[in-house]
Amino acid sequence: MSTGNGHFNLLARVLHWSMALMIVAMLFIGVSMVASLHLRPLLIDLHRPLGIAIGVLALLRLYNRLRHRPPPLPADLPPWQAGAARASHAVLYALMLAMPLIGWAMLSAGGYPIVLWGGVHLPAIMPHTPALYAALRAAHGVLAYALFATVLAHVGAALFHLWVRRDGVFQAMARGRD
């Protein structure tokens, strides 16, 4: 079910741009949590619920994408670029889903409460195991770097389509006709 107008549907665009802001915020919050002992408790209190929100919105976004096909890529796009676009989107979706789950599992394995806003607690999804906590913490950190690199590549590709190719790919997500 495509929008039929060469643009992403309104929900896809709203989710894309709001999640882009949330993910960039999360990357800065994550770096700041490591760099600042003074702000760490406040940043952790932001990081946990924001991560869960990103995971939930990623599920909604994936559902919307499956119901509303994205507009086609330009016909003259080289096959390797089309393949890279498909692969990078798959990696972005995988990371948007994996990062919150791994974070939740990591906190569970560490025996830490997963507190969202309003005092809502998430249940543990892993047994309290220090070795598992350490492995999941390392994985969460490595995947954060992978997410950062993938986001940079995504932004670079979007700007390439906007300023160099001028093929409407950027505009398909920037605005629509809903």
C-alpha positions in Angstrom: 0.0 0.0 0.0 2.1 2.9 -1.2 1.0 6.5 -0.8 1.1 6.6 -4.6 2.6 10.1 -4.7 6.3 9.4 -4.4 6.3 10.5 -0.7 6.3 8.6 2.6 3.0 8.7 4.4 2.5 11.3 7.2 3.0 8.7 10.0 6.3 7.6 8.5 7.5 11.1 8.2 6.5 12.1 11.8 8.1 8.9 13.2 11.2 9.4 11.1 11.9 13.0 12.2 10.8 12.6 15.8 12.9 9.4 16.1 15.9 11.1 14.4 15.8 13.8 17.2 15.4 11.1 19.9 18.3 9.0 18.5 20.6 12.0 18.2 19.7 13.0 21.8 20.3 9.4 22.9 23.8 9.4 21.3 24.7 12.6 23.1 23.2 11.4 26.4 25.1 8.1 26.1 28.4 9.9 25.6 27.7 12.4 28.4 26.8 9.5 30.8 30.3 8.2 30.3 32.0 11.6 30.5 30.2 13.2 33.4 29.9 11.6 36.9 28.0 14.7 38.1 25.3 14.5 35.5 25.2 10.7 35.2 22.2 10.0 37.5 20.1 12.6 35.6 21.2 11.3 32.2 20.5 7.7 33.2 17.0 8.7 34.2 16.5 10.2 30.7 18.3 7.4 28.9 16.2 4.5 30.1 12.7 5.7 29.2 13.9 7.4 26.0 15.4 4.1 24.9 12.2 2.2 25.6 10.2 4.9 23.7 12.6 4.5 20.7 12.1 0.8 20.8 8.3 1.1 20.9 8.3 3.7 18.1 10.6 1.5 16.0 8.0 -1.3 16.2 5.3 1.2 15.2 7.5 2.4 12.4 8.2 -1.1 11.2 4.5 -1.9 11.2 3.7 1.3 9.2 6.5 0.5 6.7 5.1 -3.0 6.1 1.6 -1.6 5.6 2.7 1.4 3.4 5.5 0.7 1.0 8.1 3.4 0.7 8.3 5.3 -2.6 10.6 3.6 -5.1 14.2 4.7 -5.4 15.1 6.6 -8.6 15.3 4.3 -11.6 18.8 5.6 -12.5 20.2 4.9 -9.1 23.2 2.6 -9.5 22.5 -0.9 -8.2 25.2 -0.7 -5.6 23.6 2.4 -4.1 20.2 0.9 -4.1 21.5 -2.1 -2.3 23.4 0.1 0.1 20.2 2.0 0.8 18.2 -1.2 1.5 21.0 -2.6 3.7 21.5 0.6 5.7 17.7 0.8 6.4 17.7 -2.8 7.5 20.7 -2.0 9.8 19.0 1.1 11.2 15.8 -0.8 12.0 17.8 -3.7 13.6 19.7 -1.3 15.7 16.6 0.8 16.7 15.1 -2.5 17.9 18.2 -4.1 19.3 19.6 -1.2 21.3 16.6 -0.8 23.7 16.3 -4.6 24.1 19.9 -5.1 24.9 19.8 -2.1 27.3 16.8 -3.6 29.0 18.4 -7.0 29.2 21.7 -5.5 30.4 20.0 -3.7 33.3 18.0 -6.8 34.1 21.2 -8.9 34.2 22.8 -6.2 36.4 20.0 -6.3 38.8 19.1 -2.6 38.2 15.5 -1.4 38.2 14.2 -0.2 34.8 12.2 2.8 35.8 10.3 4.8 33.3 8.6 8.2 33.8 5.9 8.3 36.4 7.4 5.5 38.5 6.5 2.7 36.1 8.9 -0.2 36.3 9.6 -2.7 33.6 10.1 -6.3 34.6 13.5 -8.0 34.4 13.9 -9.9 31.1 17.2 -11.6 32.1 18.4 -13.3 35.3 20.7 -11.3 37.5 24.1 -12.4 36.3 27.2 -10.2 36.5 29.0 -11.9 33.6 25.9 -11.5 31.4 25.6 -7.9 32.5 29.2 -7.2 31.4 28.8 -8.9 28.0 25.5 -7.0 27.3 27.1 -3.7 28.4 30.0 -4.2 26.0 27.5 -5.2 23.2 25.4 -2.1 24.0 28.5 0.1 23.7 29.7 -1.4 20.4 26.2 -1.2 18.9 26.0 2.4 20.0 29.1 3.1 17.9 27.6 1.2 15.0 24.4 3.2 15.3 26.3 6.4 15.3 28.2 5.4 12.2 25.0 4.2 10.4 23.2 7.5 11.3 26.2 9.5 9.9 26.1 7.4 6.7 22.3 7.9 6.5 22.6 11.6 6.9 25.4 11.7 4.3 23.4 9.8 1.8 20.3 12.0 2.4 22.4 15.1 1.8 24.0 13.5 -1.3 20.5 13.0 -2.7 19.4 16.5 -1.8 22.5 18.5 -3.0 24.2 16.3 -5.5 21.7 14.0 -7.2 18.7 16.3 -6.6 16.5 13.3 -7.3 13.7 13.9 -4.8 14.7 11.1 -2.4 15.3 13.6 0.5 12.0 15.4 -0.3 10.1 12.1 -0.2 10.8 12.1 3.6 10.9 15.8 4.2 7.5 16.7 3.0 4.4 15.0 1.5 1.0 15.5 0.1 -1.1 13.7 2.7 
